[in-house]
Amino acid sequence: MVFARFRRIAEKSQVALHEQYKALTGQIPLMYALMFINVFCLAMVTYGDVPVWLSLSVPATLSVIIVVRGFLWMARKRSVPSPSKMRRHLAGTIVMSAVLSAAFGAWGLFLLNEVATDRITSVALYVFVGSISCCYCLQSLPVAGRFVLLFGAAPVTLCLLTSSDVYLIGIGVTFLIIAAVIVRTLATSQSAFSKLLISRSEMSAVVTALRQSEDHYRYSVDLNPQMPWISDAVGAILELSPKWEAVTGMPTADALGSGWTAAVHPADLPAILDLWHRTTSAPDASAVDVRYRLRDRGGVYHWHRARAQPRRAEDGTILKWYGTLEDIDDQVKAENALRESEERYRLASRATNDIIWDCSLEQDRIDWSEAAFDVLGYAETRTGTSRSWWVDHIHADDQKRVVDNLASLEDAHFNQWVEQFRFRAADGRYLNLVARGYVVRNKDGKPVRLLGSLHDVTAQLQYEAKLKWSASHDALTGLPNRAMFAERLDQALEEARRQGQCVGLIVLDVDRFKTINDTLGHHAGDAVLHDVAAKLSKRLPVGATLARLGGDEFAIILPGLTPEQARQETVDTIMGSLTGSLLHDGRHIDVSLSAGGALAFRDGLDAEELHKCADLALYAAKSEGPGQIRGFTPAMREAVDMEKAMLTKARAALTNNHIIPFYQPKVNLRTGALEGFEALLRIHDQQQGLQPPGAIRAAFEDADLAVRLTDRMLDCIMADMVAWRDQGLAFGRIAFNGAPGDFRRGDFVDRILGRMHKLGLPASLLELEVTETVFVGQLSDRVHNCLETLAAAGVTIALDDFGTGYASLTHLQQFPVHTIKIDRSFVSRLNAAETGDAAIVGAVIDLAKNLGITTVAEGIETAAQAAHLMVKGCDVGQGFLFGRPMARSQIAPILAKWDAPGMIGLCAGSDWADMLRSSMGMHNSGPLSLSESGR
């Protein structure tokens, strides 16, 4: 029972079992040591009085068993066995205690019977004392101690009590009393030990639980990202997690009270302290949740979240604050990144005007972004709409297509949805929208959600339409441009071939448009073009196309005509719009058109050839004067071919150095002195001989060829001037003709003066002849600067063909004109009776005298003409009367033979010209009898 009770106690607490086992590991080896001593002493006392087996064999056997058991228990002190092994060891000890005690007691009985009477008391004392000492060593195991008394001391005591010797009986009674006391002591010890074990067990359990709780708390704190803290009622920190120092680098002790504020970001500290003060001061304060930045041990600030809850007394008074501090820097950064991403997406959406939408197919609901209201104007989009609302606002022509395509998504295997449709906005306009969506499907593959965007492409489509229109129309007049004209012409020709009809093409040009532009400005020119386009558009027959090809050129396509209709349509369409007057900025502008027409399949088989024929007809019309219209004839193509041949001839002449100057003398009509020469262009063709500039007339209209021809003439003229100078000949001033193209390039002055400077020729030896046309137009400023520079350098400026062009008298004051050349058309009619040319010539000469300008008369062929001009006061004469244009090789003999004084008196007689020719050694026949006209 006792052992069972102890087992129950031991089983109740493994800690108690451990304590019991721990105590016995120290007591049992001591017990075996005492038992060994008793056995040894008892054997020595009885040695020689008893048989050898009693004094040697039995004690030797007992000693071996005792030593083995003693060392075994000493070894057990170095390890802690499991509870089950502890119980086995204790049970073995109880059994061995009973066995050894019984053996020891039996040995004692045998010794009492064998020893002499005087030794009985000694043997009894050894046995009893040995049993008592072993019993005391087994107080932690009372049942084993009782076995020792029962089997070890009891037999000897009974032997003494049953003896006949009163002395021995008294000793037995004494042993019995001592045994009773020992049993009572063991019982008391057992109870005390049991209570001690229970108390120690319970205390150990409490300590263990406390230690486990502390470990749990420590591990929880270490593993928990939050740092717990405790403050008093007014907010002073009392306790703080050790993790504080690991995180901030600030010792925990320094952070107590208000020391923790040193780690708070300066920008966050005022608000945090204010909040904490208001919270701890309020009697009804509740939980606190705040974010702020803390400095870590590296000096970097991280976002933290502090939360606190008050602990109150029964009366509601706050006793303490319990809180946590959590590092949320990654969370804040993620939130900021998400916020920035959302903001970027929102701004990008606003920038692109895209509408973001989320359509739940199961809930029949569409959620819209803020841009939906901005673009569509519906307030409903701010709270969400149904799908039917969306469909109802789609253009009726687009609804079925959009709805059908959406419905087809259920059976489709693709997740991208793109659709373009028109959507009615709140203001009634229809917007062109492009929807792009992504289909979200459930596990069964059924669409449950659509997410995407709406992009307003209305402006883009309008811009594309505008670009498309601009690509095919003229911005100024709104008419089809050259590209659309070509397309329409091809279509008309194709249709005419199928129908067996004709197509008429008329090309029109505004007369003097360049002059209008140059004199009145581009705004006036634009007004003229706009007016012409409007008038022509009103007179177009049904099906006709009017186009502006560029500049002042228009074209009309007349499809589906018979040849007779085409001719009549051409006249009726154009003549009504050819002339008219336009009022612009208070000024009347006279407008007329020239036109050329061609008929398809008669004049040209395809569009390109037909257009060329119409252009040729226009060119022919313009050559006849403003306001003319001409139809194409094969002769016009021949004229074009001739112009091409002229250009080819001019290029070949330049390449082969066939361009040469011929010189015609200019004579002082008062003194007969040779004033100089005019250099006239000639082409020296080896096959066709010497040709006038008219042979390459078209080249002077070509900008590049005109400049090249001028440069060639300058090179030849200056080379001749150098040669004559080196021969010591006084050749006077050499005049040459400048073309409008020379002034366009802007380097005319450098081309002239550069050559003269290089050759060492004074600029005063050169005279530049220009026609009146260079004074008007956009080049007038450049011409003025060029002429001023040349005049300042010493080059004289002569105005050629005066009275036949567009010049006004103001030009004589505006430009540096030194010489006026009276056109031959006036001089040639001086011999005719009753003509006004003499008056005109006289007026020009008088005007020149008053302005201090020299006059030169061109085309003098008779002495009478020369005499008349001399009388009128003309300064210089030039013409066949004085000499035809001649090669440079003929100039030196003329200069050497010229006798001006001998010829002065002949001017009044009719033989004056003949004598002049005789002195020059010239005849009226020969290869030089070419017209002096030309460059």
ABEGO torsion letter per residue (X at the ends): XAAAAAAAAAAABAAAAAAAAAAAAAAAAAAAAAAAAAAAAAAAAABGABBAAAAAAAAAAAAAAAAAAAAAAAAAAABBBBAAAAAAAAAAAAAAAAAAAAAAAAAAAAAAAABBAAAAAAAAAAAAAAAAAAAAAAAABAAAAAAAAAAAAAAAAAAAAABABAAAAAAAAAAAAAAAAAAAAAAAAAAAAAAAAAAAAAAAAAAAAAAAAAAAAAAAAAABABBBBBBBAAGBBABBBAAAAAAAGBBAAAABEAAAAAABBAAAAAAAAAAAAAAAABAABBBBBBBBBBBBAAGBBBBBBBBBBBBBBAAGBBABBBBBBBBAAAAAAAAAAAAAAAAAAAAAAAAAGBBBBBBBAAAGBBBBBAAAAAAAGBAAAAAEBBAAAAAAABBAAAAAAAAAAAAAAAABABABBBBBBBBBBAAGBBBBBBBBBBBBBBAAGBBABBBEBBBBAAAAAAAAAAAAAAAABBAAAGBBBAAAAAAAAAAAAAAAAAAGBBBBBBBBBBBGAAAAAAAAEAAAAAAAAAAAAAAAAAABBBGBBBBBAEEABBBBBBBGBBAAAAAAAAAAAAAAAABEBBBBGGBBBBBBBBBBBBBBGAABABAAAAAAAAAAAAAAAAAAEBGBBBBBBAAAAAAAAAAAAAAAAAAAAAAAGABBBBBBBBBBAAAGBBAEBBBBBBBBBAAAEBBBAAAAAAAAABAAAAAAAAAAAAAAAAAAAAAAAAAGBBAEBBBBBBBAAAAAAGAAAAAAAAAAAAAGBBAAABBBBBBAAAABEAAAAAAAAAAAAAAAAGBBBBBBGBGABABBAAAAAABBBABBBBBAAAAAAAABBGBAAAAAAAAAAAAAAAAGBBBBBBGBABAAAAAAAAAAGBABBBEAAAEBBBBAAAAAAAAAABBAAAAAAAAABAAAAAAAAAAAGBBABEAABBBABEX
